[in-house]
Amino acid sequence: MFQSKVLSSILKRNKGAINTVISNFRGRTSPFKDLMEQPSTSFFNVFRSSPVCHHIPSMRNMSTAASIGMEGKEGLKLLVTGGPRAQKMVGIWLFGSAMWVFSMVVLGGVTRLTRSGLSMTDWKFTGSLPPVSDEEWLNEFEKYKQSPEYKRVNKGMSVEDFKFIYWMEYAHRMWGRGLGIMFALPFSYFLRKGYITLRLGLRLSTLFALGAGQGLIGWWMVKSGLEEPASDYAQPRGHAYNTFPKMGDTWIPEDIFEMKPLIRNFFENTSTVQLDHRILATTTLISIGGLWWFTRKLDIHPAVRSLIGSTLGMAALQVTLGISTLLSYVPVSLGTAHQAGALTLMTLMILLNHTVRKPSVSLLKSLPQVVKTV
């Protein structure tokens, strides 16, 4: 909805320039090449010259006009139908779902860092009520005592300490189930109302299937974590190579390819996984830094420039958090912040890619209809 409002305001102020763009588009075989060769009439410079940041009149009317124009036979096919109100409802629902996923990942990180994930020794699809009486707590605690994690990591833990990790894991599971309900119910409602088109419905169904798959992976992790390991010394090592930039005394550990077959090293070898992590972090920061450097003198919209700067700042912060977490032997606070930072950086990158993407043919075809409407 925000994009349609901004687009309407821009089009209203720049009809002449846009008509030139459309004329070029219809009369030439390579419209995008011509747009780049004529910066004075390019679609991007239309955005560049428009004072949308200062004044956007009649927001609701312009949004409606843009929606009407884009729903023409040869224009854009909206993914959400039913008018501005339906678009707003679906947008709020999707944004809320995204924020819930964000919190779910952060909570999962806290659960892992506090070693709470295996405190519940069973996994039921429908869930179960937590222990209430002292007898029920003792029964759950006895089940946990039979697990490899208790024997190798938490031996001697008190009942009170067990209650803490149990509640962490219970909250994690209930939060995940809540996410499924929060996504599925509005989705069904919007489908019934006809607000969501088939194209968007298929995409959202895929997301729902991935969420269900994540629940199955959680069950698999609990099941495998409760099995006896092959070695008496086998246990997670979230604390290997707490040095930087070297890994111990060397730049590259000697055992990065010791597992057979070779591909296992990239998933199960602690040295290889951490080396990959460091390489990815470094190349990500260098790549985003290079993007910022090479766009400094380009004539781009201030909002895009600001977004590039924000992405670079987040990448630098994320690398700093990662190094601090490593050198501090992974405290829960820094580990959680590092995980949240990764999601924030990914979100900024998706937003940046969406903002600077090349305009589609259907968008260009819809421009004359929107100009005529506004």
C-alpha positions in Angstrom: 0.0 0.0 0.0 2.9 2.4 0.8 4.5 1.7 -2.5 1.2 2.5 -4.4 0.8 5.8 -2.5 4.3 6.9 -3.3 4.0 5.8 -6.9 0.7 7.8 -7.3 2.3 11.0 -5.9 5.3 10.6 -8.2 3.2 10.0 -11.3 1.0 13.0 -10.6 4.0 15.3 -10.6 5.9 13.8 -13.5 3.3 13.0 -16.2 5.4 14.5 -18.9 8.5 12.5 -18.1 6.6 9.3 -17.7 4.9 9.8 -21.1 8.3 10.0 -22.6 9.3 6.8 -20.9 6.2 5.0 -22.2 6.8 6.4 -25.7 10.3 5.1 -25.7 9.1 1.8 -24.3 6.6 1.3 -27.1 8.7 2.5 -29.9 12.0 0.7 -29.3 13.1 -2.9 -29.1 15.3 -2.4 -26.0 13.5 -0.2 -23.6 15.7 -0.7 -20.6 18.8 0.2 -22.6 17.2 3.4 -23.7 16.1 4.3 -20.2 19.7 4.0 -19.1 21.0 6.1 -22.0 18.5 8.9 -21.3 18.9 9.8 -17.6 16.8 12.9 -17.9 13.7 10.9 -18.6 14.5 7.6 -16.9 12.1 5.9 -14.6 14.6 6.0 -11.8 15.2 9.8 -12.2 11.4 10.2 -12.0 11.7 8.9 -8.4 14.9 11.0 -7.9 13.3 14.3 -8.8 10.0 13.9 -7.0 9.6 15.6 -3.6 7.7 12.7 -2.1 9.5 13.0 1.2 8.0 16.5 1.7 4.4 16.1 0.7 2.0 13.3 -0.2 -1.5 14.6 -0.5 -4.7 12.6 -0.3 -3.1 9.3 0.6 -6.2 7.2 0.6 -7.5 8.6 -2.7 -4.2 8.2 -4.4 -3.8 4.6 -3.2 -7.2 3.7 -4.5 -6.4 5.4 -7.9 -3.2 3.5 -8.2 -4.9 0.2 -7.4 -7.6 0.8 -10.0 -4.9 1.7 -12.6 -2.9 -1.4 -11.9 -5.8 -3.7 -12.1 -6.3 -3.0 -15.8 -6.2 -5.8 -18.3 -2.7 -5.0 -19.5 -1.4 -3.7 -16.2 -0.1 -5.3 -13.0 -2.1 -8.2 -11.5 -2.3 -7.5 -7.8 -1.6 -10.3 -5.5 -4.2 -9.0 -3.0 -7.7 -8.0 -4.2 -10.6 -6.4 -2.5 -9.4 -2.8 -2.3 -7.1 -0.9 0.0 -8.8 -2.2 3.2 -8.1 -5.8 2.2 -4.6 -5.0 1.2 -4.0 -3.3 4.6 -5.4 -6.3 6.5 -3.3 -8.8 4.6 -0.2 -6.6 5.0 -0.6 -6.3 8.7 -1.1 -10.1 9.0 2.1 -10.9 6.9 4.1 -8.3 8.9 2.9 -9.7 12.2 3.8 -13.3 11.0 7.2 -12.1 10.0 7.8 -10.6 13.4 6.6 -13.7 15.1 9.1 -15.8 13.1 11.8 -13.4 14.1 10.9 -13.8 17.8 10.7 -17.6 17.3 14.2 -17.8 16.0 15.6 -15.6 18.8 13.7 -17.7 21.4 15.1 -20.9 19.8 18.6 -19.4 20.1 18.1 -18.7 23.8 16.8 -22.3 24.2 19.8 -23.8 22.5 22.4 -21.5 24.4 20.8 -22.4 27.8 20.9 -26.2 26.8 17.1 -26.3 27.3 16.2 -28.1 24.1 16.4 -31.6 25.5 14.7 -31.0 28.8 11.4 -32.3 27.5 12.0 -36.0 26.7 8.9 -36.5 24.6 7.4 -34.6 21.6 3.7 -34.8 21.0 2.1 -33.1 18.0 -0.9 -31.9 20.0 1.3 -30.8 22.9 0.7 -31.5 26.6 0.2 -29.7 29.8 3.3 -28.9 31.9 3.9 -30.5 35.3 1.9 -29.0 38.2 2.6 -30.9 41.3 5.9 -31.8 42.9 5.4 -35.4 42.0 4.9 -34.6 38.3 8.1 -32.5 38.3 10.0 -35.3 39.9 8.8 -37.7 37.3 9.8 -35.4 34.5 13.2 -34.9 36.1 13.8 -38.6 36.4 13.1 -38.9 32.6 15.6 -36.2 31.9 18.2 -38.0 34.1 18.2 -40.9 31.7 19.2 -38.6 28.8 22.8 -38.4 27.5 22.8 -34.7 28.0 22.2 -35.0 31.7 24.9 -37.7 32.1 27.5 -35.8 30.2 26.7 -32.1 30.7 24.2 -31.4 33.5 24.9 -34.2 36.0 24.1 -33.1 39.5 21.5 -30.5 38.4 18.9 -29.5 41.0 15.1 -29.8 40.4 14.9 -26.0 40.4 17.5 -25.7 37.6 15.7 -28.4 35.7 12.4 -26.4 36.0 14.1 -23.4 34.3 15.3 -25.3 31.2 12.0 -27.1 31.1 10.0 -23.9 31.0 12.3 -22.5 28.3 11.7 -25.5 26.0 8.0 -25.5 26.8 7.7 -21.8 25.9 9.6 -22.5 22.7 7.3 -25.3 21.6 4.1 -23.4 22.5 5.4 -20.3 20.7 5.9 -22.4 17.6 2.4 -23.9 17.7 1.0 -20.4 18.3 2.8 -19.2 15.1 1.2 -22.0 13.1 -2.3 -21.0 14.4 -1.7 -17.3 13.9 -0.7 -18.0 10.3 -3.3 -20.6 9.3 -6.5 -19.0 10.6 -6.2 -15.6 8.9 -4.9 -17.4 5.8 -8.0 -19.5 5.6 -10.2 -16.4 6.2 -8.5 -14.3 3.4 -8.8 -17.2 1.0 -12.5 -17.6 1.8 -13.1 -13.9 1.2 -11.2 -14.0 -2.1 -8.6 -11.4 -1.0 -5.6 -13.6 -1.8 -5.1 -14.6 -5.4 -4.0 -18.1 -6.5 -0.5 -16.9 -7.2 0.0 -15.5 -3.7 -1.9 -18.4 -2.1 0.5 -20.9 -3.6 3.5 -18.9 -2.2 2.0 -18.7 1.2 1.1 -22.4 1.2 4.7 -23.1 0.5 5.7 -21.0 3.5 3.2 -22.8 5.7 4.6 -26.2 4.5 8.1 -25.0 5.4 6.9 -24.0 8.9 5.4 -27.5 9.4 8.7 -29.0 8.1 10.5 -27.0 10.8 8.4 -28.6 13.4 9.3 -32.0 12.1 13.0 -31.1 12.2 12.5 -30.1 15.9 11.1 -33.5 16.6 14.0 -35.1 14.8 16.5 -33.0 16.9 14.9 -34.0 20.2 14.8 -37.7 19.1 18.4 -37.8 18.0 19.6 -35.8 21.0 18.1 -38.4 23.4 20.0 -41.3 21.8 23.3 -42.5 23.2 26.2 -41.1 21.1 28.8 -43.3 19.5 31.6 -42.0 21.6 31.8 -41.4 25.4 33.3 -38.0 24.6 30.8 -36.9 22.1 29.0 -33.7 23.1 28.3 -30.3 21.4 31.2 -27.9 21.2 29.1 -24.2 20.8 32.9 -23.3 22.5 35.6 -24.4 20.0 38.3 -22.1 18.7 37.5 -19.0 20.9 40.3 -17.0 19.2 40.3 -14.5 16.3 41.5 -14.0 13.6 43.4 -17.3 14.0 41.7 -20.6 14.9 43.8 -21.7 17.8 47.4 -21.4 16.7 46.7 -21.7 13.0 44.8 -19.9 10.3 43.2 -23.1 9.0 42.9 -26.2 11.2 44.5 -29.4 9.9 41.4 -31.6 10.5 38.9 -29.7 8.3 38.6 -32.7 5.9 39.1 -35.6 8.2 35.6 -37.0 8.0 34.5 -39.4 5.3 32.7 -38.9 3.0 34.0 -35.5 2.4 30.6 -33.7 2.5 30.1 -34.6 6.1 32.8 -32.2 7.1 30.7 -29.2 6.0 27.8 -30.2 8.4 29.4 -32.2 11.3 33.1 -31.2 11.5 33.3 -28.4 14.1 36.5 -27.0 12.6 35.1 -26.9 9.0 31.8 -25.4 10.1 33.4 -22.6 12.1 35.9 -21.9 9.3 33.0 -21.6 6.8 31.2 -19.3 9.2 34.3 -17.0 9.4 34.7 -17.0 5.6 31.1 -16.1 5.0 31.1 -13.3 7.6 34.2 -11.8 6.1 33.1 -12.0 2.5 29.7 -10.6 3.4 31.2 -7.5 5.1 33.6 -7.0 2.2 30.9 -7.3 -0.4 28.5 -4.9 1.3 31.4 -2.5 1.9 32.3 -2.7 -1.8 28.6 -1.9 -2.7 28.6 1.1 -0.5 32.0 2.3 -1.9 31.1 2.1 -5.5 27.7 3.7 -5.1 29.0 6.8 -3.2 29.2 9.0 -6.3 26.2 7.6 -8.2 23.1 9.7 -8.7 20.7 7.5 -6.7 17.7 8.3 -4.6 18.5 9.4 -1.0 16.3 6.6 0.4 18.3 4.0 -1.5 21.6 5.5 -0.4 20.4 5.5 3.2 19.4 1.9 2.9 22.8 0.9 1.6 24.5 2.7 4.5 22.2 1.0 7.0 23.0 -2.4 5.5 26.7 -1.7 5.8 26.3 -0.5 9.4 24.4 -3.7 10.3 27.0 -5.9 8.6 29.8 -4.2 10.6 27.8 -4.6 13.8 27.0 -8.2 13.1 30.7 -9.0 12.5 31.6 -7.2 15.8 28.9 -9.2 17.7 30.2 -12.4 16.2 33.8 -11.8 17.2 32.8 -10.6 20.7 30.6 -13.7 21.2 33.5 -15.9 20.2 36.1 -14.3 22.4 33.7 -14.2 25.4 32.9 -18.0 25.1 29.4 -17.5 23.9 27.4 -15.8 26.7 23.7 -16.1 26.2 23.2 -12.4 25.8 25.7 -11.9 23.0 24.8 -15.2 21.3 21.2 -14.1 21.2 22.0 -10.6 19.9 24.3 -12.2 17.2 21.4 -14.4 16.0 19.0 -11.5 16.0 21.5 -9.5 14.1 21.8 -12.1 11.4 18.0 -11.9 10.8 18.1 -8.1 10.7 20.9 -8.1 8.2 19.1 -10.6 6.0 15.9 -8.4 6.2 17.8 -5.3 5.1 19.4 -7.2 2.2 16.0 -8.4 1.0 14.6 -4.9 1.3 17.6 -3.5 -0.7 17.3 -6.0 -3.5 13.5 -5.3 -3.7 14.1 -1.6 -3.8 16.7 -1.5 -6.6 15.2 -4.2 -8.8 14.7 -3.6 -12.5 11.1 -2.5 -13.2 9.0 -5.2 -14.8 7.3 -5.0 -18.1 3.9 -5.3 -16.5 4.8 -2.3 -14.3 5.7 -0.2 -17.3 2.5 -1.2 -19.1 0.5 -0.1 -16.1 1.9 3.4 -16.0 -0.4 5.0 -18.7 -3.4 3.8 -16.8 -2.2 5.2 -13.5 -1.3 8.5 -15.1 -4.8 8.8 -16.6 -6.4 7.9 -13.3 -4.5 10.4 -11.1 
